Amino acid sequence: MDSRYAFMEAWLQSIGSKHKLLSTKPEVASNDASFRRYFRVACEGPEQSLIVMDAPPPHEDVRPFVKVAQLFASAGMTTPKILDQSPEQGFLLLEDFGSHTYLDILEQHAKPSERVAVASALYREAGQSLLSIQSATQANSLPLYDEKRLRDEMELWPSWYIARHKGKTLSVAQRQVIDQAFDCIVQQCLAQPQVYVHRDFHSRNLMLLAGDRNPGVLDFQDAVIGPMTYDLVSLWRDAYIAWDEEVQLDGLIRWWELAKKAGLPVAGDFPDFWSQFEWMGLQRHLKILGIFARLHYRDGKHRYLADLPLVLSYVLPVLMRYQELAALADLVIEWLES
């Protein structure tokens, strides 16, 4: 094992008796798209196991995770309890939510009608979780999803997806088309009500839990205050599982109605809300195309290339649906056909 594992063992030995750990040699639980790694360690008691987060400095900082976990939990979202921490070493000891992600559960149902029925129940609970944090939004408590952040994320698309993955060199005119589209996207996103945003509220970060705690929510450390529809895009236009548009519409209408009843400042007419959802989705999916390409070429995490076609399938219909994006739609179609 690497040196980080040795440091982790030493840390677990120092806290083992306090948490009744049965071993100080944890087993790999999962990795994600960042430098973070997760390990599972056995313990006494009904929980039977705990999770160790390894977030190596200087690449990662556990303090935002701790802050957001407490902030979202106080609002009613189910986040893992933080049982011990060593921020200077980059270690956290967490409650174990198990290994049943929403994606795992949904993929057990191959028949579309069954999958949609299961999703309806799961996503209703996920939507309630979003309502709880959005209703609790406090100004200045988290970083803002501001214009610079929105633009910087979208720039991953031309730099990593277009240039590196597709091998295209942009002309001045093509770059101008992209910049004009980015202007429209940013304007639309910033015009939305600004609330707490998880930023990766999708099927791999939502865990099926027993009782009334569902879903258990992970990977929230990059949370911000930003556009209301962002997490809904992550949920319903997921990079890892596809839903027909009528299923998306049904789920979003139900959430929109609940949000109105909860007093959230959603658009008064659903077509306007749907439009906000689509514009926000375009920003997120352009970013994801760039991130997945970067993960492949820079970080050697090749499995994400398989998810590019689904993400691209979200982008093109939106480009073709809105007149302001027609020039970019023509450009993307030209690249796809060449």
C-alpha positions in Angstrom: 0.0 0.0 0.0 1.0 3.7 -0.4 2.3 6.1 2.2 -1.2 7.5 2.7 -2.5 4.2 3.7 0.3 3.9 6.3 -0.6 7.3 7.7 -4.3 6.3 7.8 -3.4 3.1 9.7 -1.5 5.1 12.3 -4.4 7.6 12.7 -6.9 4.7 13.1 -4.7 3.1 15.8 -4.8 6.4 17.7 -8.6 6.6 17.7 -9.4 2.9 17.5 -10.4 2.3 21.1 -12.6 5.4 21.2 -14.7 4.1 18.3 -14.4 0.4 19.1 -12.7 -0.4 15.8 -12.1 -4.1 15.2 -9.3 -3.4 12.7 -7.0 -0.6 11.7 -6.5 -2.0 8.2 -9.5 -0.6 6.2 -10.6 -2.0 2.9 -11.2 0.1 -0.2 -14.9 1.2 -0.4 -14.7 3.5 -3.4 -12.8 6.2 -5.3 -14.3 9.2 -7.0 -13.3 11.6 -9.8 -11.1 13.6 -7.4 -8.1 12.7 -5.2 -10.4 11.5 -2.5 -10.6 7.8 -1.5 -13.0 6.0 0.8 -12.2 3.0 3.0 -14.4 0.8 5.1 -13.3 -0.4 8.6 -15.1 -2.9 10.9 -16.3 -1.8 14.3 -18.3 -3.1 17.2 -22.0 -2.2 17.6 -25.1 -2.2 15.4 -23.4 -0.2 12.7 -20.7 -2.9 12.1 -18.6 -0.6 9.9 -17.5 3.0 9.5 -16.0 4.9 6.5 -12.6 6.6 6.4 -12.3 9.5 4.0 -8.8 10.0 2.7 -8.5 13.5 1.3 -4.7 14.1 0.9 -3.5 17.7 1.4 -2.7 19.8 -0.5 -5.0 18.4 -3.2 -8.0 18.2 -0.9 -9.3 19.9 2.2 -11.8 18.1 4.5 -13.0 21.3 6.2 -15.6 22.2 3.5 -17.0 18.7 3.8 -17.4 19.1 7.6 -19.0 22.5 7.2 -21.5 21.5 4.6 -22.3 18.2 6.3 -23.4 20.2 9.4 -25.1 22.9 7.4 -27.2 20.5 5.3 -27.9 18.1 8.2 -29.3 21.0 10.3 -31.7 21.8 7.3 -33.0 18.2 7.3 -30.8 16.5 4.6 -29.3 13.1 5.6 -25.5 13.5 5.6 -23.1 11.1 7.2 -22.3 11.8 10.8 -18.7 12.9 11.3 -17.4 10.8 14.2 -13.7 11.9 14.2 -11.5 14.1 12.1 -7.9 15.1 11.5 -8.0 18.0 9.0 -4.3 18.5 9.0 -3.8 14.9 7.8 -6.8 14.9 5.6 -8.8 12.1 7.4 -12.4 11.8 8.4 -14.2 9.0 10.2 -17.8 8.8 9.0 -21.0 7.0 9.4 -21.3 4.2 6.8 -24.3 4.6 4.5 -23.6 1.2 3.0 -23.1 0.4 -0.7 -26.6 0.7 -2.3 -26.6 3.8 -4.5 -29.7 4.9 -6.3 -28.0 3.9 -9.5 -27.4 0.4 -8.2 -31.0 0.0 -7.2 -32.3 1.3 -10.5 -30.1 -0.9 -12.6 -31.5 -3.9 -10.9 -34.7 -3.2 -12.8 -34.2 -3.8 -16.5 -37.8 -3.4 -17.4 -38.4 0.3 -18.1 -41.8 0.5 -16.5 -40.5 -1.1 -13.3 -37.4 1.2 -13.3 -39.6 4.3 -13.7 -41.9 3.2 -10.8 -38.9 2.6 -8.5 -37.4 6.0 -9.5 -40.7 7.8 -8.9 -40.5 6.8 -5.2 -36.8 7.3 -4.8 -36.7 10.7 -6.6 -39.7 11.9 -4.6 -37.6 11.5 -1.4 -34.6 13.1 -3.1 -36.7 16.0 -4.1 -37.9 16.5 -0.6 -34.3 16.5 0.5 -33.6 19.3 -1.9 -36.6 21.3 -0.7 -35.2 21.1 2.8 -31.9 22.6 2.0 -33.2 25.2 -0.5 -35.7 26.4 2.1 -32.9 26.8 4.7 -30.6 28.9 2.4 -28.8 31.6 4.3 -26.9 34.4 2.5 -23.1 34.4 2.7 -23.0 30.9 4.3 -21.5 29.3 1.2 -19.5 30.4 -1.8 -21.5 31.9 -4.7 -22.0 30.2 -8.0 -21.1 33.4 -9.7 -20.5 34.4 -13.3 -16.8 33.6 -13.1 -17.4 30.1 -11.8 -20.1 29.4 -14.4 -17.8 30.5 -17.2 -14.7 28.8 -15.9 -16.6 25.5 -15.8 -18.0 25.9 -19.3 -14.5 26.6 -20.6 -13.6 23.0 -19.9 -15.7 22.1 -22.9 -13.7 23.9 -25.6 -10.4 23.2 -23.9 -10.7 19.5 -23.1 -13.7 18.2 -25.2 -13.4 20.1 -28.4 -9.7 20.7 -28.6 -8.3 17.6 -26.9 -11.0 14.9 -27.4 -12.4 16.0 -30.8 -9.1 17.4 -32.1 -10.7 20.6 -33.4 -8.9 24.0 -33.6 -11.4 26.8 -33.2 -11.4 29.7 -35.7 -12.0 33.2 -34.4 -15.6 33.1 -35.7 -16.2 29.8 -34.0 -14.8 31.0 -30.7 -17.1 34.1 -31.0 -20.2 31.8 -31.5 -19.2 29.9 -28.3 -18.6 33.1 -26.3 -22.0 34.5 -27.4 -23.7 31.3 -26.3 -21.9 31.3 -23.0 -23.1 34.9 -22.4 -26.7 33.8 -22.9 -26.3 30.7 -20.6 -24.7 32.7 -17.8 -27.4 35.4 -18.0 -30.2 32.8 -17.8 -28.6 30.9 -14.9 -27.9 34.0 -12.8 -31.5 35.2 -13.3 -32.8 32.2 -11.4 -33.5 32.3 -7.6 -30.3 31.5 -5.7 -30.4 28.7 -3.2 -28.2 26.1 -1.6 -26.8 23.9 -4.4 -25.2 20.4 -3.7 -23.6 20.4 -7.2 -23.5 16.7 -7.8 -26.9 15.5 -6.7 -27.1 12.4 -8.9 -27.7 8.7 -8.7 -24.1 7.7 -7.6 -24.2 10.2 -4.7 -27.6 9.2 -3.3 -27.7 6.2 -1.0 -30.7 4.0 -0.2 -31.0 3.9 3.6 -33.4 2.1 6.0 -36.2 3.8 7.7 -37.2 7.4 7.0 -33.6 8.8 6.4 -33.6 8.2 2.7 -31.7 9.3 0.8 -28.3 9.4 2.4 -26.4 12.1 0.5 -22.7 12.1 -0.3 -20.1 14.3 -2.1 -21.5 17.6 -1.1 -18.2 19.4 -0.1 -18.3 21.7 -3.2 -21.7 23.1 -2.3 -22.5 26.7 -3.2 -25.3 29.2 -3.4 -26.6 29.1 -7.0 -29.4 28.6 -9.4 -32.5 26.8 -8.1 -32.7 24.2 -10.9 -29.1 23.0 -10.8 -29.5 20.0 -8.5 -32.7 19.1 -10.3 -30.6 18.9 -13.5 -28.1 16.6 -11.8 -31.0 14.4 -10.6 -33.1 14.1 -13.8 -30.5 14.6 -16.5 -28.0 12.4 -14.8 -24.7 11.6 -16.6 -25.0 7.9 -15.6 -28.7 7.0 -16.2 -31.2 8.3 -18.8 -34.9 9.2 -18.3 -37.4 9.9 -21.1 -38.4 13.5 -21.3 -42.0 12.7 -20.2 -40.6 11.1 -17.1 -38.4 14.2 -16.4 -41.5 16.4 -16.9 -43.6 14.4 -14.6 -41.0 14.5 -11.8 -40.3 18.2 -12.3 -43.9 19.2 -12.3 -44.5 17.3 -9.0 -41.4 19.0 -7.5 -42.4 22.4 -8.8 -45.8 22.1 -7.2 -44.3 21.1 -3.8 -41.8 24.0 -4.0 -44.6 26.4 -4.5 -46.4 25.0 -1.5 -43.2 25.3 0.5 -43.0 29.0 -0.4 -39.9 28.7 -2.5 -39.6 31.5 -5.2 -40.1 29.2 -8.2 -41.3 30.5 -11.6 -45.0 31.0 -11.5 -45.6 29.1 -14.7 -44.2 25.7 -15.3 -43.0 26.3 -18.9 -40.8 29.1 -17.5 -39.5 26.7 -14.9 -38.8 24.0 -17.5 -36.9 26.6 -19.6 -34.7 27.5 -16.6 -34.0 23.8 -16.0 -32.9 23.4 -19.7 -30.6 26.4 -19.7 -29.0 25.3 -16.4 -28.7 21.8 -17.8 -26.8 23.1 -20.8 -24.2 24.8 -18.5 -23.8 21.7 -16.4 -23.5 19.3 -19.4 -21.0 21.3 -21.3 -18.9 21.4 -18.1 -19.3 17.6 -17.7 -18.2 16.9 -21.3 -15.0 18.8 -20.5 -14.5 17.2 -17.2 -14.9 13.6 -18.5 -12.5 14.3 -21.3 -10.0 15.7 -18.8 -10.4 12.7 -16.5 -9.5 10.5 -19.4 -6.6 12.4 -20.9 -5.0 14.0 -17.8 -5.9 11.8 -14.9 -6.0 8.4 -16.6 -9.6 7.7 -15.4 -10.8 6.2 -18.7 -14.2 4.9 -17.6 -15.8 8.3 -18.0 -15.5 8.3 -21.8 -18.3 5.7 -21.9 -20.6 8.3 -20.4 -19.9 11.0 -23.0 -22.7 10.0 -25.5 -25.4 10.3 -22.8 -24.2 13.7 -21.8 -24.0 14.8 -25.4 -27.6 13.6 -25.9 -28.7 16.2 -23.4 -26.8 19.0 -25.0 -27.9 19.0 -28.7 -31.7 19.1 -28.2 -31.4 22.1 -25.9 -29.2 23.9 -28.4 -31.7 23.2 -31.2 -34.7 24.3 -29.0 -33.7 27.9 -28.3 -33.2 30.5 -31.0 -30.4 32.2 -29.0 -28.3 29.0 -29.4 -29.0 28.3 -33.0 -25.5 29.2 -34.2 -23.8 27.0 -31.6 -26.2 24.2 -32.6 -25.1 24.5 -36.2 -21.5 24.4 -35.1 -21.9 21.2 -33.0 -23.9 19.4 -35.7 -21.1 20.3 -38.2 -18.5 18.7 -35.8 -20.6 15.6 -35.2 -21.0 15.1 -39.0 -17.4 15.7 -39.9 
